[in-house]
Amino acid sequence: MSRVAFRDLLAEPVRNGVYKPKDFHGTGVKLVNMKELFAYNFLSDQPESRIELTPAEFAKSHLRDGDLLFARRSFVLEGAGKCSLVVHPPEPLTFESSMIRARPNPEKASSRYLFYYFQSPAGRARMASIAARTAVSGITGSNLAALEIDVPTLEAQRQIAEVLGLFDELIENIRWRVRVLEEIARAIYQEWFVRFRYPGHESVPLISSARGPIPEGWTVDPFDAIASFVNGFAFKPSHWGSEGRPIIKIKELKQGVTAKTPRCPEGDIDRKFWVESGDLLMSWSADLGAYLWGDEPGLLNQHLFTVRPTSESVTLLYLLHALDNAMPAFRARAQGTTMKHIKRAALHEVSAVVPPLALVRRFDEVARPIDDESMSLQARERELTAMRDLLLPTLVTGQIDLSGLNLDGVVEEVVA
């Protein structure tokens, strides 16, 4: 390992992103915003915003495969200097002014290795050393360029990046498979219960309802009439610890439980806030959504609901997909400025069409294998993520010798 200034590994000086008035937004080149930088480690086709640039402006601020983007500022210290890697953008791409672009020289450094380095505890500690600790934490391009970091030889960098990249490729493949399965289940629900093209629909006439025409024998019921929605507990830092059940927040719904997830002794919390694997959870603030919990048993945070059927006409799996289908209606009722949330009244205002129980059970038979496979894949994703996170700090700091590594063997071990 040798200590070098970050600038010495770059092909050109670091650069801040573009800033232009609102009149220039909406068309033109795709623009990476801060929300994408914090949401994704690998940036490709996710950005939705666009900005008009002159050829000269684009020449200065375009992004290409292997570029690193760093957050110039953040409301929390941990976010200052957050790093993402640009990976094969499918169309012209640029970045906004709250970020810094660094373009590694491939003859001196591996972009992917540097990305992993800045994800590691060692890299985060180095970044924290240059972050200003004010109301909004931040870094400057000059301090980033001058930052001294420890790097192995270029060949070792490439090997480390290849090993860690293998995990990320497998993780992304699993996520893609989960998205496909979710879309399949969603399409079946909409075909049967939105378009009413369910098995046997030809012989069932439509009747009038508050939701428009629905099949005869079906009803339209508010969600709070067919299910209970129990708010989680308002955990405070005094409850946090390293023992007990993990505290399930919105972040855990998507990422699962990690080593950083706070825990609380279960005996201290009412059993109505306990969550078991297979429970249906719904977030009511920030990122609205309905999820089947597939991780270890936990305790529910206040920004979530535990959802359970109260009517014999519906099942848990049917509720999952009915809530998923109703999310646009819930989001339309979301209120608040810094954190949007739904009021409990929305659970009465938003309704679901409820078919005969026999059809609900038939849907369960079709959707259950799909949802089970999705949950199984997500469990595998968490395993791979934990393995990668365990390896990452030891690899980037040179604690593991990769000189005799059999990558084919690693692939077989990880996939097994």
C-alpha positions as semicolon CSV with decimal commas, in nm:
position;residue;x (nm);y (nm);z (nm)
1;M;0,000;0,000;0,000
2;S;0,121;0,350;-0,075
3;R;-0,023;0,687;0,029
4;V;-0,094;0,927;-0,256
5;A;-0,292;1,245;-0,310
6;F;-0,624;1,168;-0,477
7;R;-0,544;1,420;-0,754
8;D;-0,244;1,208;-0,858
9;L;-0,480;0,925;-0,956
10;L;-0,696;1,141;-1,183
11;A;-0,688;1,205;-1,556
12;E;-0,796;1,569;-1,509
13;P;-0,883;1,810;-1,226
14;V;-1,201;1,755;-1,027
15;R;-1,501;1,961;-1,141
16;N;-1,826;2,083;-0,986
17;G;-2,153;2,021;-1,168
18;V;-2,374;2,259;-1,364
19;Y;-2,617;2,518;-1,234
20;K;-2,873;2,688;-1,458
21;P;-3,204;2,869;-1,391
22;K;-3,532;2,677;-1,396
23;D;-3,606;2,794;-1,751
24;F;-3,334;2,558;-1,875
25;H;-3,474;2,250;-1,699
26;G;-3,716;1,994;-1,839
27;T;-3,553;1,912;-2,174
28;G;-3,208;1,834;-2,303
29;V;-2,940;1,619;-2,140
30;K;-3,021;1,382;-1,855
31;L;-2,917;1,532;-1,521
32;V;-2,803;1,346;-1,209
33;N;-2,960;1,509;-0,904
34;M;-2,872;1,462;-0,538
35;K;-3,164;1,225;-0,487
36;E;-3,012;0,981;-0,737
37;L;-2,662;1,020;-0,592
38;F;-2,786;0,921;-0,245
39;A;-3,023;0,653;-0,374
40;Y;-2,786;0,464;-0,606
41;N;-2,425;0,353;-0,578
42;F;-2,412;0,284;-0,952
43;L;-2,552;0,553;-1,181
44;S;-2,659;0,467;-1,535
45;D;-3,012;0,526;-1,662
46;Q;-3,188;0,627;-1,335
47;P;-3,195;1,008;-1,371
48;E;-3,528;1,151;-1,483
49;S;-3,447;1,525;-1,485
50;R;-3,308;1,701;-1,791
51;I;-3,125;2,028;-1,855
52;E;-3,041;2,227;-2,167
53;L;-2,667;2,269;-2,223
54;T;-2,461;2,430;-2,494
55;P;-2,199;2,206;-2,662
56;A;-1,926;2,386;-2,464
57;E;-2,109;2,334;-2,134
58;F;-2,165;1,965;-2,207
59;A;-1,800;1,917;-2,303
60;K;-1,700;2,042;-1,958
61;S;-1,964;1,865;-1,749
62;H;-2,052;1,538;-1,924
63;L;-2,027;1,205;-1,746
64;R;-1,881;0,886;-1,884
65;D;-1,822;0,531;-1,772
66;G;-1,588;0,517;-1,472
67;D;-1,646;0,871;-1,344
68;L;-1,690;0,915;-0,969
69;L;-1,946;1,158;-0,826
70;F;-1,919;1,297;-0,473
71;A;-2,183;1,485;-0,273
72;R;-2,053;1,834;-0,197
73;R;-2,295;1,883;0,091
74;S;-2,535;1,695;0,313
75;F;-2,762;1,762;0,611
76;V;-2,581;1,484;0,798
77;L;-2,206;1,443;0,831
78;E;-2,215;1,085;0,702
79;G;-2,359;1,206;0,371
80;A;-2,084;1,457;0,295
81;G;-1,865;1,312;0,022
82;K;-2,101;1,022;-0,054
83;C;-1,957;0,852;-0,363
84;S;-2,132;0,690;-0,660
85;L;-1,986;0,534;-0,974
86;V;-2,107;0,609;-1,327
87;V;-2,153;0,284;-1,518
88;H;-2,209;0,278;-1,897
89;P;-2,471;0,556;-1,923
90;P;-2,696;0,471;-2,220
91;E;-2,733;0,835;-2,327
92;P;-2,559;1,169;-2,266
93;L;-2,546;1,245;-1,896
94;T;-2,442;1,540;-1,679
95;F;-2,459;1,631;-1,308
96;E;-2,582;1,918;-1,097
97;S;-2,384;2,172;-0,899
98;S;-2,409;2,003;-0,558
99;M;-2,168;1,733;-0,676
100;I;-1,803;1,695;-0,764
101;R;-1,685;1,483;-1,056
102;A;-1,357;1,294;-1,037
103;R;-1,227;1,113;-1,346
104;P;-0,964;0,848;-1,255
105;N;-0,676;0,781;-1,492
106;P;-0,712;0,410;-1,588
107;E;-0,332;0,382;-1,611
108;K;-0,301;0,480;-1,245
109;A;-0,616;0,364;-1,071
110;S;-0,925;0,149;-1,102
111;S;-1,243;0,357;-1,083
112;R;-1,434;0,069;-0,928
113;Y;-1,165;0,012;-0,666
114;L;-1,174;0,381;-0,571
115;F;-1,554;0,361;-0,545
116;Y;-1,524;0,067;-0,307
117;Y;-1,250;0,243;-0,112
118;F;-1,479;0,540;-0,046
119;Q;-1,755;0,299;0,066
120;S;-1,524;0,138;0,322
121;P;-1,479;0,253;0,684
122;A;-1,124;0,363;0,598
123;G;-1,244;0,570;0,303
124;R;-1,535;0,718;0,496
125;A;-1,297;0,815;0,777
126;R;-1,065;0,988;0,532
127;M;-1,361;1,172;0,379
128;A;-1,486;1,278;0,725
129;S;-1,145;1,435;0,787
130;I;-1,211;1,698;0,518
131;A;-1,585;1,749;0,577
132;A;-1,688;2,086;0,720
133;R;-1,902;2,041;1,032
134;T;-2,161;2,315;0,993
135;A;-2,543;2,318;0,971
136;V;-2,497;2,159;0,628
137;S;-2,188;1,937;0,618
138;G;-1,982;1,948;0,301
139;I;-1,655;1,904;0,117
140;T;-1,476;2,115;-0,142
141;G;-1,319;2,006;-0,467
142;S;-0,977;2,134;-0,361
143;N;-0,984;1,939;-0,034
144;L;-1,101;1,626;-0,217
145;A;-0,821;1,655;-0,471
146;A;-0,562;1,698;-0,196
147;L;-0,698;1,412;0,015
148;E;-0,430;1,151;0,077
149;I;-0,547;0,791;0,052
150;D;-0,379;0,450;0,077
151;V;-0,391;0,240;-0,239
152;P;-0,234;-0,091;-0,345
153;T;-0,079;-0,156;-0,685
154;L;-0,297;-0,111;-0,992
155;E;-0,311;-0,488;-1,046
156;A;-0,425;-0,541;-0,687
157;Q;-0,685;-0,266;-0,729
158;R;-0,826;-0,444;-1,032
159;Q;-0,840;-0,777;-0,850
160;I;-1,014;-0,624;-0,548
161;A;-1,263;-0,445;-0,775
162;E;-1,329;-0,769;-0,964
163;V;-1,405;-0,965;-0,647
164;L;-1,633;-0,698;-0,498
165;G;-1,785;-0,630;-0,839
166;L;-1,881;-0,997;-0,862
167;F;-2,095;-0,958;-0,551
168;D;-2,257;-0,642;-0,684
169;E;-2,336;-0,805;-1,019
170;L;-2,504;-1,096;-0,841
171;I;-2,693;-0,860;-0,612
172;E;-2,813;-0,649;-0,906
173;N;-2,917;-0,964;-1,095
174;I;-3,125;-1,074;-0,796
175;R;-3,284;-0,729;-0,769
176;W;-3,373;-0,744;-1,138
177;R;-3,534;-1,086;-1,090
178;V;-3,731;-0,955;-0,791
179;R;-3,855;-0,658;-0,996
180;V;-3,967;-0,895;-1,274
181;L;-4,154;-1,115;-1,025
182;E;-4,320;-0,811;-0,867
183;E;-4,431;-0,689;-1,210
184;I;-4,575;-1,031;-1,293
185;A;-4,777;-1,043;-0,970
186;R;-4,885;-0,681;-1,019
187;A;-4,997;-0,755;-1,377
188;I;-5,206;-1,053;-1,263
189;Y;-5,375;-0,844;-0,994
190;Q;-5,457;-0,566;-1,237
191;E;-5,582;-0,808;-1,503
192;W;-5,819;-0,978;-1,258
193;F;-5,924;-0,698;-1,023
194;V;-5,882;-0,376;-1,221
195;R;-5,968;-0,482;-1,576
196;F;-6,197;-0,759;-1,445
197;R;-6,063;-1,020;-1,686
198;Y;-6,045;-1,294;-1,423
199;P;-6,118;-1,665;-1,478
200;G;-6,490;-1,698;-1,554
201;H;-6,554;-1,327;-1,604
202;E;-6,746;-1,386;-1,927
203;S;-7,053;-1,512;-1,739
204;V;-7,065;-1,239;-1,473
205;P;-7,249;-0,912;-1,556
206;L;-7,125;-0,571;-1,442
207;I;-7,322;-0,355;-1,198
208;S;-7,292;0,008;-1,089
209;S;-7,085;0,105;-0,784
210;A;-6,908;0,402;-0,627
211;R;-6,603;0,297;-0,830
212;G;-6,794;0,260;-1,155
213;P;-6,895;-0,074;-1,309
214;I;-6,783;-0,380;-1,112
215;P;-6,874;-0,748;-1,145
216;E;-7,195;-0,860;-0,981
217;G;-7,131;-1,000;-0,634
218;W;-6,827;-0,779;-0,573
219;T;-6,816;-0,491;-0,323
220;V;-6,624;-0,165;-0,281
221;D;-6,490;-0,130;0,074
222;P;-6,265;0,127;0,244
223;F;-5,934;-0,023;0,349
224;D;-6,004;0,042;0,718
225;A;-6,320;-0,170;0,686
226;I;-6,133;-0,481;0,570
227;A;-5,804;-0,450;0,759
228;S;-5,651;-0,312;1,076
229;F;-5,361;-0,065;1,055
230;V;-5,154;-0,055;1,374
231;N;-4,897;0,226;1,407
232;G;-4,548;0,140;1,523
233;F;-4,378;0,265;1,838
234;A;-4,205;0,603;1,869
235;F;-3,854;0,476;1,945
236;K;-3,604;0,722;2,091
237;P;-3,223;0,691;2,103
238;S;-3,258;0,586;2,467
239;H;-3,422;0,263;2,343
240;W;-3,140;0,182;2,100
241;G;-2,879;-0,078;2,169
242;S;-2,700;-0,380;2,027
243;E;-2,922;-0,647;2,185
244;G;-3,280;-0,755;2,120
245;R;-3,497;-0,724;1,812
246;P;-3,404;-0,488;1,529
247;I;-3,608;-0,169;1,499
248;I;-3,776;-0,182;1,157
249;K;-3,788;0,154;0,982
250;I;-3,858;0,248;0,620
251;K;-3,492;0,184;0,534
252;E;-3,511;-0,173;0,664
253;L;-3,820;-0,244;0,453
254;K;-3,607;-0,215;0,140
255;Q;-3,260;-0,311;0,257
256;G;-3,331;-0,558;0,535
257;V;-3,162;-0,564;0,874
258;T;-2,793;-0,469;0,876
259;A;-2,521;-0,454;1,138
260;K;-2,600;-0,082;1,180
261;T;-2,971;-0,135;1,249
262;P;-3,050;-0,025;1,609
263;R;-3,199;-0,291;1,836
264;C;-3,419;-0,287;2,142
265;P;-3,496;-0,554;2,405
266;E;-3,833;-0,697;2,306
267;G;-3,949;-0,718;2,667
268;D;-3,951;-0,337;2,684
269;I;-4,207;-0,300;2,402
270;D;-4,576;-0,396;2,384
271;R;-4,632;-0,712;2,179
272;K;-4,860;-0,527;1,935
273;F;-4,545;-0,361;1,798
274;W;-4,368;-0,694;1,737
275;V;-4,319;-0,794;1,373
276;E;-4,272;-1,151;1,255
277;S;-4,147;-1,281;0,921
278;G;-4,440;-1,284;0,677
279;D;-4,620;-0,984;0,829
280;L;-4,760;-0,719;0,596
281;L;-4,616;-0,372;0,661
282;M;-4,705;-0,036;0,508
283;S;-4,517;0,291;0,533
284;W;-4,723;0,602;0,585
285;S;-4,454;0,864;0,541
286;A;-4,169;0,951;0,305
287;D;-4,172;0,649;0,074
288;L;-4,523;0,504;0,073
289;G;-4,551;0,136;-0,006
290;A;-4,671;-0,206;0,113
291;Y;-4,423;-0,485;0,183
292;L;-4,414;-0,842;0,308
293;W;-4,152;-0,859;0,584
294;G;-3,911;-1,145;0,516
295;D;-3,623;-1,070;0,751
296;E;-3,572;-1,164;1,115
297;P;-3,842;-1,076;1,374
298;G;-3,831;-0,709;1,469
299;L;-4,003;-0,413;1,631
300;L;-4,209;-0,164;1,430
301;N;-4,109;0,203;1,409
302;Q;-4,377;0,475;1,429
303;H;-4,375;0,559;1,058
304;L;-4,505;0,215;0,966
305;F;-4,828;0,018;0,993
306;T;-4,873;-0,351;1,058
307;V;-5,165;-0,451;0,833
308;R;-5,387;-0,748;0,914
309;P;-5,718;-0,861;0,758
310;T;-6,027;-0,796;0,972
311;S;-6,273;-0,924;0,712
312;E;-6,310;-1,288;0,615
313;S;-6,350;-1,167;0,255
314;V;-5,979;-1,090;0,206
315;T;-5,642;-1,253;0,269
316;L;-5,306;-1,105;0,361
317;L;-5,168;-1,159;0,011
318;Y;-5,472;-0,998;-0,150
319;L;-5,430;-0,697;0,081
320;L;-5,064;-0,665;-0,021
321;H;-5,151;-0,630;-0,387
322;A;-5,464;-0,422;-0,326
323;L;-5,258;-0,171;-0,123
324;D;-4,986;-0,172;-0,389
325;N;-5,248;-0,092;-0,653
326;A;-5,394;0,185;-0,434
327;M;-5,062;0,363;-0,368
328;P;-5,125;0,639;-0,626
329;A;-5,449;0,725;-0,442
330;F;-5,266;0,728;-0,106
331;R;-4,982;0,940;-0,244
332;A;-5,234;1,191;-0,381
333;R;-5,350;1,241;-0,021
334;A;-5,002;1,271;0,127
335;Q;-4,946;1,591;0,323
336;G;-4,652;1,771;0,475
337;T;-4,344;1,959;0,355
338;T;-4,022;1,804;0,485
339;M;-4,179;1,457;0,524
340;K;-4,500;1,376;0,343
341;H;-4,738;1,139;0,519
342;I;-5,093;1,014;0,494
343;K;-5,350;1,080;0,761
344;R;-5,545;0,792;0,906
345;A;-5,855;0,936;0,735
346;A;-5,704;0,827;0,401
347;L;-5,748;0,464;0,506
348;H;-6,124;0,530;0,498
349;E;-6,119;0,750;0,187
350;V;-5,928;0,502;-0,029
351;S;-6,114;0,183;-0,115
352;A;-6,054;-0,158;-0,270
353;V;-6,278;-0,374;-0,485
354;V;-6,341;-0,701;-0,302
355;P;-6,436;-1,005;-0,511
356;P;-6,595;-1,327;-0,382
357;L;-6,371;-1,517;-0,142
358;A;-6,332;-1,809;-0,383
359;L;-6,166;-1,579;-0,636
360;V;-5,947;-1,420;-0,367
361;R;-5,824;-1,765;-0,268
362;R;-5,763;-1,856;-0,632
363;F;-5,552;-1,541;-0,668
364;D;-5,356;-1,649;-0,359
365;E;-5,282;-1,985;-0,524
366;V;-5,145;-1,808;-0,833
367;A;-4,959;-1,526;-0,658
368;R;-4,818;-1,717;-0,358
369;P;-4,539;-1,899;-0,550
370;I;-4,439;-1,569;-0,712
371;D;-4,423;-1,382;-0,381
372;D;-4,247;-1,672;-0,208
373;E;-3,978;-1,677;-0,478
374;S;-3,941;-1,300;-0,449
375;M;-3,893;-1,322;-0,071
376;S;-3,645;-1,608;-0,112
377;L;-3,442;-1,403;-0,359
378;Q;-3,446;-1,101;-0,129
379;A;-3,312;-1,318;0,154
380;R;-3,031;-1,431;-0,077
381;E;-2,962;-1,068;-0,166
382;R;-2,923;-0,983;0,202
383;E;-2,680;-1,273;0,247
384;L;-2,467;-1,159;-0,046
385;T;-2,476;-0,798;0,072
386;A;-2,360;-0,902;0,419
387;M;-2,077;-1,109;0,267
388;R;-1,967;-0,818;0,047
389;D;-1,981;-0,571;0,335
390;L;-1,775;-0,808;0,549
391;L;-1,510;-0,846;0,279
392;L;-1,498;-0,484;0,163
393;P;-1,296;-0,325;0,446
394;T;-1,042;-0,608;0,459
395;L;-0,990;-0,611;0,084
396;V;-0,948;-0,238;0,024
397;T;-0,702;-0,205;0,311
398;G;-0,487;-0,495;0,189
399;Q;-0,556;-0,729;0,481
400;I;-0,632;-1,013;0,237
401;D;-0,370;-1,122;-0,016
402;L;-0,532;-1,178;-0,356
403;S;-0,219;-1,278;-0,544
404;G;-0,315;-1,646;-0,555
405;L;-0,690;-1,597;-0,574
406;N;-0,891;-1,828;-0,800
407;L;-1,173;-1,605;-0,921
408;D;-1,358;-1,897;-1,078
409;G;-1,359;-2,062;-0,736
410;V;-1,492;-1,744;-0,578
411;V;-1,775;-1,736;-0,831
412;E;-1,871;-2,095;-0,757
413;E;-1,857;-2,036;-0,379
414;V;-2,068;-1,719;-0,391
415;V;-2,331;-1,855;-0,629
416;A;-2,364;-2,187;-0,440
